[in-house]
C-alpha cells in the first residue's frame, strides 16, 4: 500500500537547515567549544540567581509536565483508540499507528544521543557542562547523566503534533497553532530556568523536535484508507 503524503511548508530546505545546525551544535559541544560551554554556564548561573523557592514546585510540577513523554503518549493513545474504535468490535489501526510512530521516532532520536554524550545536567552547580564528563551510563542510564538532548523538548514537538492530528476535525487552524506552539514555549523556559537542562540541550531538542514533527506531518493521515472521519 502506498502511503499518501502531504505537503509541508516551508519545504525541505528547513529540514536540511535544522539538521545542519544540529550536527554543527553537537560537533562543537563534543569538541568542547568554549563559547558554547560558557553560554551554558552563564544561563545556568543567571537562572539559579533569579529563581525563587516556589518556582521549582509551581513550574516543575505543573508547567514542565507539559513535556512529559509518558503522560502525553498515554493521552494520545487513548484518543487514538477512541478515534479508531468502530463500534462493531473492530479497531481501525491507523489512529493508533500515529502513537507507534511517535514512540519509535522519539526513542530512536533521543536515546542514542543521550547515551553517547553522557552529559551531566545543570542542577548541581558543580556539574561540568562538557560532553563525556559523566560516567558512561549505558542504555540503562537515567537523567543524572543523560542531559543532551532535552527529551522534554522533543516530546513536546512530537506528541502535540500527534494530538493535533488526532483532534484535527474539532480544532480550528488557530487552535492547532496554539496547541503546537504554547507547550513548546513553556517547556523551553521551564527546562532551562529550573536547571533540568543546559540551554544547548534544549536547543538541540528543539531542532530534533522540528525535524520529527515535520516528518510526521508529511504523512497525510486523513487520506489513509479507512481513517475515521466524524459524521455530519
C-alpha positions in Angstrom: 0.0 0.0 0.0 1.3 3.4 -0.9 1.3 5.9 2.0 -0.3 9.2 1.0 2.0 12.2 1.5 1.2 15.7 2.4 3.0 18.9 1.5 4.7 20.6 4.5 5.7 24.2 4.3 8.3 25.6 4.4 9.9 22.9 2.2 12.8 20.5 2.6 15.3 23.4 3.0 14.1 23.9 6.6 14.7 20.2 7.4 18.2 20.5 5.9 18.9 23.7 7.8 17.8 22.2 11.1 19.8 19.0 10.5 22.9 21.1 9.6 22.6 23.3 12.7 22.0 20.2 14.9 25.1 18.5 13.5 27.2 21.7 14.0 26.0 22.2 17.5 26.6 18.6 18.5 30.0 18.5 16.9 31.0 21.8 18.6 29.9 20.5 22.0 31.7 17.2 21.5 34.9 19.1 20.8 34.5 21.2 23.9 33.7 24.6 22.2 34.4 27.0 25.0 32.0 29.7 23.9 29.0 27.3 24.0 30.0 25.9 27.4 30.4 29.4 28.7 26.9 30.2 27.4 25.5 27.2 29.1 27.2 28.2 32.4 26.1 31.8 32.1 22.4 30.9 31.5 22.5 28.3 34.4 24.1 30.8 36.8 21.6 33.5 35.8 18.6 31.2 36.3 19.9 30.0 39.7 20.4 33.6 40.9 16.9 34.7 39.9 14.8 31.6 40.8 12.6 32.0 43.8 12.0 28.9 46.0 8.4 28.5 44.9 9.3 28.3 41.2 10.7 24.8 41.4 7.3 23.4 42.5 4.9 25.6 40.5 6.9 25.4 37.3 8.3 22.0 37.7 5.2 20.2 38.9 2.7 22.0 36.7 4.1 23.6 33.6 7.2 21.4 32.9 4.9 18.4 32.9 3.5 19.7 29.6 6.6 18.0 28.1 6.3 14.6 29.9 6.6 11.9 27.3 4.8 9.1 29.0 1.6 11.1 30.0 1.4 12.6 26.5 1.9 9.2 24.9 -0.9 7.7 27.1 -3.2 10.6 26.3 -2.6 10.3 22.6 -3.1 6.5 22.7 -6.4 6.8 24.5 -7.6 9.4 21.9 -6.3 7.2 19.1 -8.1 4.1 20.4 -11.3 6.2 20.7 -11.0 7.5 17.2 -10.2 4.1 15.8 -13.0 2.2 17.5 -15.7 1.4 15.0 -18.3 0.3 17.5 -18.6 -3.1 15.9 -15.8 -4.9 17.7 -13.2 -3.8 15.1 -10.4 -1.3 15.5 -9.0 0.9 12.8 -5.3 0.6 13.2 -4.3 4.0 11.6 -5.0 6.3 14.6 -3.0 4.1 17.0 -0.2 4.0 14.4 0.4 7.7 14.9 1.3 6.8 18.5 3.5 4.0 17.4 5.3 6.3 15.0 5.8 8.9 17.8 7.1 6.4 20.2 9.6 4.9 17.8 10.8 8.3 16.4 11.4 9.8 19.8 13.2 6.7 21.1 15.4 6.5 18.1 16.2 10.2 18.0 16.8 10.8 21.8 18.3 7.7 23.5 21.4 7.1 21.3 22.5 10.8 21.6 21.9 10.7 25.4 24.0 7.6 25.9 26.7 8.8 23.6 27.1 12.2 25.1 26.6 11.2 28.7 26.3 14.8 29.8 25.6 15.9 33.4 22.5 18.2 33.9 23.0 21.7 35.3 21.0 21.3 38.5 24.2 20.7 40.6 26.4 23.9 40.5 29.4 21.6 40.5 28.4 19.7 37.3 30.7 20.2 34.3 28.7 21.1 31.1 31.1 19.3 28.8 30.1 16.1 27.0 31.5 12.9 28.3 32.1 14.4 31.8 29.8 11.8 33.5 30.4 8.1 33.7 29.1 6.3 30.6 25.6 5.3 31.5 25.0 2.5 29.0 21.4 2.1 27.8 20.2 1.7 31.4 21.3 5.2 32.4 19.0 8.0 33.6 18.6 11.7 33.8 21.6 12.0 36.1 24.0 11.7 33.1 21.8 11.9 30.0 21.1 15.6 29.6 21.7 16.0 25.9 19.4 16.5 24.1 16.4 17.6 26.0 13.8 14.8 25.7 11.1 17.1 27.0 11.6 19.4 24.1 11.4 16.5 21.6 8.4 15.1 23.3 6.6 18.5 23.2 7.0 18.8 19.4 6.2 15.2 18.6 3.3 14.4 20.9 1.4 17.7 20.4 1.8 17.3 16.7 0.1 13.9 17.0 -2.5 15.3 19.3 -3.4 17.9 16.7 -3.6 15.2 14.0 -6.0 13.1 16.2 -8.2 16.1 17.2 -8.0 18.0 13.9 -11.7 17.6 13.0 -12.6 19.6 16.1 -9.7 22.2 16.1 -9.7 25.4 14.1 -6.5 26.4 12.5 -5.9 28.9 15.3 -6.3 26.3 18.0 -4.0 23.9 16.1 -1.3 26.5 16.2 -1.9 27.2 19.9 -1.6 23.5 20.8 1.6 23.2 18.8 3.3 26.4 19.9 2.3 27.2 23.5 3.6 24.0 25.1 6.9 24.4 23.2 7.4 27.9 24.5 6.5 26.9 28.1 8.7 23.8 28.2 11.7 25.6 26.6 11.5 28.1 29.5 11.0 25.6 32.3 13.7 23.1 31.2 16.3 25.8 31.3 15.1 28.0 34.1 14.6 25.1 36.5 18.1 23.7 35.7 16.8 20.5 34.2 18.8 21.1 31.0 21.6 23.3 29.7 20.3 25.8 27.1 22.2 23.9 24.4 20.3 20.7 25.4 17.0 22.4 24.8 18.2 24.0 21.6 19.1 20.5 20.3 15.8 19.2 21.4 14.0 21.9 19.5 15.9 21.1 16.3 15.2 17.4 16.6 11.6 18.1 17.5 11.1 20.3 14.4 12.5 17.6 12.2 10.4 14.8 13.7 7.2 16.9 13.7 7.6 17.8 10.1 8.3 14.1 9.3 5.1 13.1 11.0 3.2 15.8 9.1 4.5 14.5 5.8 2.1 11.6 6.1 -1.4 12.6 5.0 -3.0 10.6 7.8 -6.6 11.6 7.0 -6.2 10.2 3.5 -5.2 6.7 4.7 -7.7 4.0 3.8 -10.4 3.7 6.5 -9.1 6.7 8.5 -12.2 7.6 10.7 -13.9 10.8 9.8 -16.7 12.3 12.1 -20.2 12.1 10.7 -22.1 15.2 9.9 
